[in-house]
């Protein structure tokens, strides 16, 4: 009896010190079961109330720069007072992450905005809740190439015919008076890893690349620089309020409608994580290395300023996202699912979704 009483007295303190907050209740209940009813009474502990049902929400993050803004959040795993537990899943490719969304395993995900729009067009019940990255595309090449006119008569390598880098470059080139196959040629023979290696080996002179591949090229290839910042060129072509709305945070309709308190808390933590990433790239790069995003610390740190990370909720981002998707629709309809998304694609807390 004395042994059981001592166990009861030390039980709560030991668990509080050694076990993360979200697991403490379960550990206490398990230990109490071992102590037995007499030890519980002797320890002065009350019998536990019925356990509260906790919803587990899985957040999917793409391996690579897309996950950088969430590094603080993933590493620290903040608790949510709204009775929702969060788990983070790092996916190696968009296809794998989409599969987890379709299976219901993932309810929140960071995705390219056009991929989110394509899923919505196909009937997947997800919507945009916030924007996080406003373009990561750059033309890199030799120092003597400085402007659009310098691209005349040259071959430019890019990745994925009708993918976002291709569409954005072709649109901006046309706005600058350059026509593909007439004033310049495009070459799609390499993927982004191969193209980066070819640039470093100096077997390719000009390329349209996303970060962090731009940083890899610049760090390892003297005499190569950023010829054109396509985010800046987008604003010049579309207006000062325009932005390359490339990557956002998506959520299922069910979660958004059922857990408004959690949604509000999650977005607050998400915004804080993005802001801390921008304020301290070095710390964010260190954290990213520890959670399996596949980015070397030095490359991640130097790439962050060119990732254009900035939080905007769906309401504030709607005009810029719609503008971006409209250009993709014109040049490559299949890249956005064949149509622009409805207003319900943009989900924000100060309005109710229409049924």
VOFI-193695 format. One record per residue: residue number from 0; x negated, y, z of N, C-alpha, C in turn. Coordinates in steps of 0.001 Angstrom, whole numbers, plus 500000, padded with zeros to 6 digits. Example, Ala and Ser with C-alpha at 12.3 -4.5 7.8 and 13.67 -1.06 7.14 Angstrom:
0 486810 494310 507800 487700 495500 507800 486800 496700 507800
1 487150 497750 507080 486330 498940 507140 487100 500030 507870
This chain:
0 499173 498794 500000 500000 500000 500000 499135 501261 500000
1 498058 501211 500827 497174 502375 500906 496467 502604 499578
2 496056 501495 498940 495378 501617 497646 496296 502261 496608
3 497567 501855 496596 498519 502415 495639 498763 503894 495898
4 498825 504283 497146 499061 505688 497474 497900 506552 497003
5 496673 506062 497201 495507 506826 496751 495506 506974 495227
6 495888 505909 494536 495965 505990 493083 496974 507024 492649
7 498104 507077 493314 499125 508047 492970 498659 509464 493169
8 497914 509704 494296 497460 511073 494566 496462 511550 493516
9 495605 510657 493050 494589 511085 492081 495038 511047 490646
10 496191 510453 490435 496652 510191 489079 496789 511455 488244
11 497551 512415 488707 497870 513591 487892 496632 514431 487615
12 495759 514600 488622 494572 515418 488456 493625 514794 487433
13 493438 513465 487516 492518 512796 486595 493003 512919 485159
14 494277 512688 484957 494826 512777 483601 494759 514201 483084
15 495029 515166 483954 494988 516575 483538 493602 516967 483066
16 492568 516416 483734 491210 516801 483360 490717 516105 482099
17 491104 514844 481915 490480 514031 480888 491279 513866 479620
18 492558 514145 479666 493421 513829 478536 493961 515106 477917
19 493951 515224 476593 494533 516408 475930 495976 516618 476340
20 496440 517885 476371 497787 518197 476889 498883 517393 476252
21 498818 517166 474929 499969 516544 474287 500101 515067 474620
22 499008 514445 475215 499094 513036 475561 499271 512802 477058
23 499289 513878 477860 499288 513691 479308 500541 513021 479814
24 501697 513422 479281 502948 512852 479782 502983 511355 479577
25 502559 510882 478414 502584 509455 478125 501621 508699 479035
26 500446 509297 479301 499468 508635 480161 499959 508534 481597
27 500583 509614 482076 501104 509592 483440 502165 508516 483589
28 503078 508421 482608 504132 507403 482688 503542 505999 482687
29 502520 505763 481869 501914 504442 481815 501232 504088 483131
30 500545 505062 483712 499854 504803 484970 500836 504581 486109
31 501926 505332 486096 502944 505171 487140 503527 503770 487102
32 503681 503229 485894 504220 501879 485779 503311 500866 486455
33 501973 501106 486396 501032 500215 487060 501060 500374 488577
34 501270 501577 489058 501300 501832 490496 502498 501141 491134
35 503631 501173 490440 504844 500545 490981 505660 501526 491784
36 506906 501195 492093 507810 502118 492765 507371 502484 494171
37 506714 501571 494878 506320 501895 496257 505166 502879 496265
38 504198 502637 495382 503085 503579 495299 503556 504946 494857
39 504520 505019 493956 505066 506290 493498 505690 507057 494641
40 506445 506356 495464 507094 507006 496608 506044 507473 497610
41 505031 506588 497823 504010 506952 498807 503202 508147 498358
42 503011 508264 497058 502222 509389 496544 502998 510685 496524
43 504280 510621 496806 505093 511839 496797 505458 512296 495416
44 505335 511403 494400 505686 511777 493037 507130 511422 492767
45 507820 512279 492041 509202 511997 491659 509239 511083 490455
46 510280 510300 490312 510436 509450 489147 510596 510327 487906
47 509955 509924 486793 509998 510768 485598 511392 510850 485017
48 511680 512018 484422 512947 512179 483705 512853 511445 482382
49 513956 511315 481704 513961 510686 480396 513027 511451 479462
50 512180 510743 478704 511233 511450 477817 511957 512266 476758
51 511370 513444 476446 511921 514316 475416 511410 513837 474062
52 512298 513704 473098 511904 513262 471769 511094 514356 471075
53 509918 513990 470571 509017 514933 469911 508924 514569 468439
54 509105 515550 467581 508980 515331 466139 507520 515499 465730
55 506994 514533 465009 505626 514611 464502 505651 515106 463062
56 504938 516182 462809 504858 516779 461475 503430 516639 460972
57 503284 516094 459782 501958 515954 459192 501723 517056 458162
58 500562 517669 458273 500164 518762 457386 499093 518246 456441
59 499343 518324 455148 498387 517849 454152 497512 518974 453634
60 496215 518734 453610 495241 519725 453168 494345 519083 452122
61 494109 519793 451036 493227 519278 449996 491764 519416 450417
62 491003 518383 450152 489562 518428 450394 488949 519496 449492
63 488019 520266 450034 487392 521320 449255 487786 522697 449756
64 487644 523734 448923 487850 525110 449389 489280 525409 449803
65 490252 524667 449269 491648 524914 449637 491862 524771 451133
66 491105 523883 451766 491270 523660 453197 490491 524601 454085
67 489619 525430 453492 488730 526260 454313 489486 527184 455264
68 490559 527782 454796 491284 528722 455653 491937 528082 456860
69 492108 526747 456828 492739 526050 457937 491736 525399 458877
70 490442 525615 458637 489432 524914 459423 489579 525176 460913
71 489810 526430 461286 489987 526752 462714 491183 526004 463283
72 492267 526004 462566 493509 525392 463018 493351 523881 463170
73 492732 523250 462190 492559 521800 462220 491625 521398 463355
74 490543 522144 463529 489574 521786 464557 490141 521973 465961
75 490896 523036 466176 491380 523343 467517 492705 522662 467859
76 493447 522237 466843 494726 521554 467042 495596 522264 468094
77 496056 523466 467792 496864 524189 468785 498154 523447 469119
78 498579 523559 470395 499856 522984 470810 500982 523932 470434
79 502133 523358 470139 503305 524146 469781 504383 523954 470845
80 504852 525062 471381 505826 525008 472471 507196 524540 472002
81 507388 524413 470726 508711 524105 470171 509028 522618 470147
82 508203 521785 470797 508488 520370 470859 508150 519611 469596
83 507199 520127 468814 506765 519469 467587 505270 519187 467699
84 504896 517951 467437 503485 517579 467407 502997 517611 465966
85 501766 518085 465761 501224 518259 464413 500004 517375 464227
86 499959 516691 463090 498785 515935 462676 498329 516460 461318
87 497008 516439 461089 496451 516964 459849 495882 515827 459009
88 496175 515869 457717 495741 514842 456782 494949 515519 455671
89 493685 515129 455489 492858 515681 454416 492926 514719 453233
90 493403 515215 452091 493550 514394 450885 492445 514742 449894
91 491935 513724 449212 490801 513923 448311 491193 514560 446993
92 492482 514497 446610 492893 515038 445316 494350 515483 445386
93 494766 516379 444471 496175 516780 444440 497116 515597 444241
94 496730 514613 443420 497600 513460 443188 497878 512700 444478
95 496845 512514 445289 497029 511791 446550 497908 512578 447505
96 497736 513898 447522 498554 514715 448406 500008 514727 447943
97 500233 514809 446646 501600 514770 446117 502271 513449 446479
98 501524 512344 446388 502090 511043 446753 502553 511027 448208
99 501802 511670 449082 502183 511724 450491 503411 512608 450697
100 503551 513654 449896 504743 514497 449966 505965 513712 449496
101 505822 513021 448382 506946 512278 447820 507391 511142 448733
102 506461 510549 449468 506805 509452 450375 507395 509941 451692
103 507316 511256 451941 507806 511807 453197 506779 511794 454308
104 505571 511328 454020 504525 511284 455042 504067 512681 455428
105 504039 513590 454449 503592 514965 454674 504764 515920 454472
106 504954 516848 455423 506049 517815 455344 505572 519248 455124
107 504296 519493 455336 503683 520795 455074 502415 520531 454280
108 502142 521354 453261 500945 521122 452450 500455 522410 451828
109 499139 522521 451683 498544 523593 450886 498388 523068 449465
110 498938 523802 448506 498953 523352 447122 498737 524532 446180
111 498219 524270 444976 498292 525299 443942 499753 525691 443721
112 500009 526979 443564 501400 527432 443463 502106 526832 442262
113 501399 526640 441156 502068 526057 439990 502402 524583 440215
114 501602 523878 441010 501935 522495 441346 503168 522451 442242
115 503238 523356 443211 504437 523433 444042 505674 523745 443219
116 505528 524666 442260 506659 525016 441394 507069 523830 440525
117 506095 523058 440055 506396 521880 439240 507164 520836 440049
118 506736 520602 441275 507443 519642 442130 508876 520097 442384
119 509062 521381 442664 510407 521904 442899 511276 521757 441655
120 510693 522000 440478 511443 521870 439226 511882 520432 438983
121 511150 519484 439545 511472 518065 439379 512388 517539 440482
122 512871 518442 441325 513842 518042 442327 513279 517725 443696
123 511973 517896 443901 511388 517673 445220 511772 518859 446110
124 512320 518580 447277 512862 519638 448131 511763 520273 448984
125 510921 521059 448318 509905 521840 449008 510000 523278 448531
126 509465 524190 449336 509444 525595 448967 508201 526278 449499
127 507914 527444 448966 506764 528244 449375 507109 529031 450628
128 506283 528909 451669 506503 529685 452895 505454 530778 453084
129 504277 530618 452467 503237 531650 452607 502186 531459 451522
130 501481 532549 451209 500336 532492 450311 499062 532570 451131
131 498000 531919 450607 496743 531917 451344 495523 532266 450495
132 495515 531927 449187 494357 532216 448355 494803 532888 447074
133 494197 534042 446786 494621 534882 445673 493585 534872 444559
134 493229 533674 444112 492353 533534 442969 490921 533202 443327
135 490356 532195 442612 488986 531757 442876 488225 531565 441568
136 488616 532295 440510 488099 532041 439166 487129 533134 438700
137 486014 532693 438106 484981 533624 437670 484339 533101 436385
138 483913 534040 435543 483064 533695 434404 481625 533906 434852
139 480802 532886 434693 479386 532997 435058 478543 532790 433819
140 477442 533528 433757 476586 533439 432583 475321 534258 432748
141 474550 534426 431677 473263 535131 431755 473451 536632 431953
142 472387 537259 432424 472440 538682 432769 472809 539570 431587
143 472443 539170 430386 472734 540044 429244 474213 540081 428879
144 474999 539177 429419 476443 539185 429186 477100 539936 430345
145 477769 541051 430043 478280 541930 431088 479772 542209 430988
146 480364 542030 429814 481754 542462 429595 482423 541559 428563
147 483721 541797 428365 484470 540974 427420 483857 540991 426024
148 483480 542181 425552 482942 542283 424184 481695 541428 423995
149 480954 541191 425089 479745 540375 424989 480049 538898 424756
150 481323 538530 424884 481701 537129 424665 481988 536823 423199
151 482055 537828 422370 482357 537607 420949 481298 536700 420310
152 481782 535718 419571 480885 534814 418866 480228 533765 419744
153 480653 533673 421011 480018 532720 421925 480948 531545 422234
154 480343 530482 422752 481091 529314 423223 481184 529395 424742
155 482404 529326 425244 482638 529372 426684 483209 528029 427117
156 482613 527454 428138 483075 526177 428669 484039 526425 429830
157 485106 525643 429858 486025 525708 430986 486558 524307 431259
158 487461 524174 432234 487873 522847 432699 489373 522666 432487
159 489728 521559 431842 491129 521191 431751 491940 522042 430795
160 492155 521564 429588 492978 522294 428635 494371 522514 429228
161 494837 523747 429193 496139 524168 429729 496224 524131 431255
162 495099 523870 431923 495044 524027 433378 494906 525514 433707
163 495040 525847 434972 495044 527265 435374 493799 528030 434916
164 492571 527523 435096 491418 528306 434618 491481 528611 433129
165 491919 527635 432341 492032 527830 430895 493086 528884 430566
166 494274 528756 431159 495368 529683 430841 495014 531100 431263
167 494487 531252 432478 494147 532593 432969 493091 533228 432079
168 492065 532461 431712 491011 533033 430870 491553 533419 429501
169 492306 532524 428873 492830 532833 427528 493755 534048 427554
170 494585 534147 428585 495482 535304 428683 494674 536600 428818
171 493717 536606 429722 492953 537830 429956 492082 538180 428749
172 491551 537168 428085 490773 537437 426871 491655 538067 425808
173 492873 537568 425653 493785 538143 424654 494148 539575 425005
174 494308 539856 426304 494587 541224 426735 493414 542150 426457
175 492222 541585 426352 491018 542371 426069 490663 542367 424586
176 491573 541832 423752 491375 541884 422311 490602 540729 421718
177 490424 539651 422491 489685 538499 421981 490644 537335 421736
178 490546 536732 420581 491408 535612 420215 490599 534341 420152
179 491083 533307 420860 490377 532027 420873 490318 531447 419459
180 489199 530792 419164 488923 530168 417872 488654 531185 416764
181 488756 532458 417083 488422 533505 416106 487228 534317 416599
182 487426 534975 417765 486310 535754 418332 485411 534921 419261
183 485925 533829 419791 485124 532974 420687 485680 531557 420628
184 484892 530601 421113 485316 529201 421162 485402 528734 422610
185 486348 527851 422873 486464 527222 424185 486096 525750 424073
186 485395 525256 425087 484953 523861 425110 485399 523228 426424
187 486090 522088 426351 486672 521439 427530 486035 520083 427828
188 484852 519828 427335 484315 518463 427387 483896 518021 428787
189 483705 518961 429736 483219 518595 431064 484272 518885 432136
190 484257 518082 433218 485036 518453 434392 484218 519454 435202
191 484772 519916 436320 484114 521022 437027 482776 520614 437655
192 482654 519368 438082 481383 518916 438647 480335 518804 437544
193 480704 518191 436438 479775 518062 435315 479380 519425 434759
194 480346 520331 434662 480065 521656 434114 479109 522420 435019
195 479289 522285 436326 478370 522917 437272 476955 522379 437081
196 476817 521076 436956 475499 520469 436752 474870 520920 435435
197 475692 521054 434394 475169 521499 433104 474709 522954 433158
198 475425 523785 433929 474987 525172 434107 473650 525228 434844
199 473540 524441 435902 472299 524438 436689 471137 523941 435849
200 471409 522956 434981 470363 522417 434096 470094 523316 432893
201 470858 524420 432790 470726 525389 431689 471056 524770 430325
202 471942 523803 430340 472406 523222 429090 473742 523819 428656
203 474309 524648 429515 475496 525442 429210 475193 526875 429619
204 475561 527819 428757 475214 529220 429010 476331 529991 429701
205 477582 529757 429307 478725 530510 429835 479825 529552 430258
206 480418 529816 431421 481467 528921 431900 482477 529683 432745
207 483722 529210 432700 484767 529657 433625 484829 528608 434730
208 484532 529017 435947 484474 528079 437069 485227 528626 438274
209 485765 527742 439105 486318 528162 440392 485251 528057 441481
210 485507 528713 442590 484685 528456 443760 485062 527085 444334
211 484113 526373 444978 482750 526774 445354 481697 526479 444290
212 482131 526079 443086 481167 525730 442036 480404 526959 441556
213 481068 528114 441612 480378 529367 441263 479185 529572 442182
214 479393 529411 443475 478312 529590 444444 477184 528599 444200
215 477506 527353 443890 476467 526362 443620 475604 526794 442445
216 476241 527292 441380 475488 527738 440208 474620 528934 440558
217 475179 529925 441241 474431 531138 441555 473245 530852 442475
218 473416 529915 443411 472343 529605 444357 471181 528879 443694
219 471463 528142 442621 470440 527255 442076 469973 527631 440668
220 470497 528744 440151 470152 529095 438772 469764 530572 438677
221 468505 530897 438826 468066 532297 438697 468427 532870 437330
222 468815 534137 437316 469154 534801 436069 470600 534644 435651
223 471373 533877 436411 472804 533712 436147 473581 534560 437153
224 474641 535207 436685 475425 536070 437570 476911 535932 437238
225 477736 536594 438053 479171 536650 437776 479387 537687 436686
226 479787 537222 435516 480037 538120 434396 481364 538836 434578
227 482400 538089 434922 483735 538646 435088 484411 538022 436296
228 484923 538858 437168 485782 538440 438274 487206 538418 437711
229 487762 537240 437494 489059 537157 436827 490196 537660 437709
230 489990 537742 439003 491000 538331 439890 491096 539842 439645
231 489946 540475 439519 489921 541912 439216 490497 542172 437831
232 490147 541315 436882 490659 541469 435516 492176 541273 435467
233 492688 540403 436311 494141 540187 436380 494851 541461 436823
234 494295 542116 437837 494908 543380 438311 494855 544447 437226
235 493757 544512 436505 493655 545497 435428 494693 545230 434339
236 494985 543956 434087 495922 543599 433020 497374 543675 433467
237 497648 543366 434752 499030 543214 435216 499494 544331 436146
238 498565 545176 436597 498941 546254 437503 498348 546063 438886
239 498216 547149 439609 497533 547129 440902 498188 546218 441927
240 499513 546042 441837 500204 545187 442798 500128 543711 442427
241 499610 543408 441266 499529 542018 440811 498351 541313 441480
242 498446 539993 441546 497366 539197 442125 497465 537776 441597
243 496314 537130 441496 496283 535742 441038 496745 534843 442190
244 498024 534592 442223 498632 533861 443345 498399 532370 443167
245 497206 531916 443513 496765 530591 443097 497099 529472 444081
246 497055 529731 445381 497241 528650 446352 498134 529108 447490
247 499130 528277 447820 500064 528634 448872 500300 527504 449858
248 501130 527801 450856 501535 526833 451871 502981 526466 451608
249 503232 525162 451471 504559 524665 451139 505117 523820 452279
250 506456 523779 452348 507126 523069 453430 508399 522440 452895
251 508792 521318 453487 510040 520683 453052 511240 521505 453524
252 512313 521459 452751 513533 522161 453134 514043 521673 454483
253 513950 520353 454712 514465 519791 455962 513744 520366 457167
254 512431 520373 457138 511665 520897 458269 511935 522377 458465
255 511945 523133 457378 512162 524574 457475 513520 524891 458103
256 514546 524144 457712 515880 524417 458241 516105 523902 459640
257 515433 522786 459989 515702 522143 461277 514870 522696 462421
258 513710 523280 462129 512780 523681 463197 512315 525129 463029
259 513227 526099 463078 512805 527486 462844 511802 528005 463873
260 511935 527573 465131 510984 528026 466151 509586 527503 465838
261 509502 526263 465449 508205 525688 465078 507639 526384 463841
262 508472 526629 462835 508007 527291 461613 507378 528632 461960
263 508035 529374 462839 507514 530692 463231 506155 530553 463931
264 506059 529598 464847 504796 529371 465556 503698 528914 464594
265 504049 527993 463718 503048 527450 462799 502504 528540 461885
266 503372 529364 461343 502917 530430 460453 502032 531427 461182
267 502320 531680 462453 501481 532572 463241 500076 531994 463407
268 500002 530699 463728 498704 530041 463868 497979 529978 462517
269 498724 529735 461472 498166 529666 460119 497552 531008 459731
270 498288 532060 459977 497782 533401 459663 496519 533702 460467
271 496527 533357 461748 495363 533597 462595 494149 532836 462075
272 494352 531597 461637 493249 530794 461125 492660 531417 459858
273 493515 531905 458962 493033 532565 457748 492229 533815 458081
274 492737 534618 458996 492067 535872 459350 490717 535614 460016
275 490640 534577 460836 489371 534242 461482 488363 533718 460463
276 488845 533034 459460 487957 532542 458397 487313 533708 457657
277 488110 534699 457310 487593 535864 456594 486646 536675 457471
278 486982 536812 458753 486187 537629 459666 484841 536994 459981
279 484772 535659 459981 483526 534986 460350 483302 533765 459449
280 482836 534001 458214 482625 532881 457292 481670 531822 457823
281 480659 532239 458577 479694 531275 459096 480358 530271 460035
282 481171 530762 460966 481855 529869 461907 482838 528969 461169
283 483550 529532 460188 484514 528734 459434 483815 527629 458654
284 482657 527938 458084 481911 526931 457324 481444 525801 458217
285 481009 526152 459430 480594 525124 460383 481759 524218 460754
286 482909 524813 460994 484088 524021 461361 484538 523143 460193
287 484479 523683 458977 484884 522914 457805 484018 521673 457632
288 482733 521800 457930 481833 520658 457803 482207 519554 458782
289 482795 519935 459916 483124 518957 460937 484453 518253 460748
290 485263 518680 459765 486584 518070 459592 486729 517361 458240
291 485617 517183 457553 485645 516356 456358 486134 517022 455094
292 485895 518330 454933 486328 519013 453715 485332 518855 452569
293 484180 518255 452851 483237 517951 451780 482470 519140 451260
294 482303 520171 452066 481600 521376 451632 480352 521594 452480
295 479170 521631 451878 477975 521982 452638 478132 523353 453288
296 477592 523513 454472 477802 524731 455257 477358 525975 454498
297 476164 525936 453909 475628 527134 453240 476498 527535 452053
298 476963 526555 451304 477803 526848 450137 479152 527392 450584
299 479757 526772 451586 481057 527234 452076 480968 528664 452584
300 479925 528966 453345 479778 530309 453911 479674 531369 452821
301 478892 531097 451786 478720 532084 450723 479937 532156 449799
302 480693 531060 449716 481857 531045 448827 483054 531768 449416
303 483200 531787 450729 484407 532320 451370 484776 533733 450904
304 483831 534667 450808 484238 536013 450342 484834 536028 448944
305 484498 535039 448110 485050 534985 446752 486302 534106 446656
306 486788 533599 447791 488019 532810 447779 489267 533684 447885
307 489070 534966 448210 490193 535912 448276 491316 535391 449181
308 490924 535057 450402 491867 534519 451394 492629 535679 452031
309 493943 535596 451968 494785 536626 452592 496180 536058 452812
310 496695 536261 454019 498031 535758 454339 499110 536698 453798
311 500151 536109 453252 501366 536856 452908 502527 535883 452997
312 503614 536285 453660 504756 535370 453707 505441 535339 452339
313 506348 534387 452180 506954 534165 450870 507728 535378 450378
314 508314 536112 451286 509075 537306 450907 508152 538343 450273
315 507034 538613 450947 506099 539618 450449 505353 539152 449196
316 505201 537840 449057 504421 537304 447942 505256 537011 446709
317 506574 537057 446812 507437 536557 445745 507177 537230 444398
318 507029 538548 444389 506831 539257 443117 505533 538828 442447
319 504438 538758 443225 503143 538378 442660 503144 536928 442197
320 503763 536045 442978 503825 534629 442594 504646 534474 441314
321 505801 535130 441257 506639 535048 440062 505935 535568 438831
322 505171 536645 438980 504416 537209 437865 503356 536232 437375
323 502640 535629 438302 501605 534649 437960 502209 533444 437239
324 503294 532911 437788 503919 531736 437175 504505 532051 435799
325 504942 533302 435599 505516 533666 434296 504467 533624 433193
326 503228 533993 433514 502155 533914 432521 501827 532449 432222
327 501757 531637 433268 501507 530211 433044 502617 529594 432203
328 503851 529994 432465 504987 529464 431701 504857 529805 430221
329 504438 531022 429933 504305 531454 428537 503220 530668 427810
330 502087 530441 428472 500951 529798 427816 500975 528278 427931
331 501552 527773 429017 501526 526328 429260 502750 525946 430092
332 503926 525813 429460 505169 525564 430207 505097 524363 431145
333 504403 523308 430712 504348 522111 431549 503604 522339 432855
334 502773 523376 432911 501989 523623 434121 502832 524154 435270
335 504079 524591 434990 504974 525070 436051 506289 524288 436068
336 506303 523146 435388 507518 522347 435372 508539 522768 434344
337 508136 523623 433393 509023 523989 432301 509938 525167 432551
338 509940 525690 433757 510798 526853 434056 510274 527536 435306
339 510701 528787 435505 510359 529489 436734 511246 528997 437869
340 510723 528932 439073 511527 528452 440195 512645 529426 440562
341 513720 528876 441162 514818 529699 441663 514384 530486 442890
342 515238 531422 443316 514927 532217 444502 514748 531352 445742
343 515457 530205 445813 515339 529348 446992 513970 528701 447118
344 513169 528800 446086 511788 528319 446159 510995 529113 447197
345 511368 530360 447395 510679 531252 448337 511438 531209 449656
346 510835 530628 450688 511526 530402 451958 510921 531289 453040
347 511778 532111 453640 511317 532952 454744 512405 533030 455795
348 511989 533329 457009 512836 533097 458177 513941 534114 458366
349 513830 535273 457751 514864 536286 457978 516019 536173 456999
350 516122 535043 456332 517316 534782 455527 517593 533281 455589
351 518809 532914 455358 519189 531515 455321 519100 531015 453880
352 518623 529780 453757 518605 529177 452440 520038 528904 451995
353 520312 529155 450718 521611 528801 450195 521667 527308 449938
354 522830 526701 450158 522956 525261 449985 523323 524946 448532
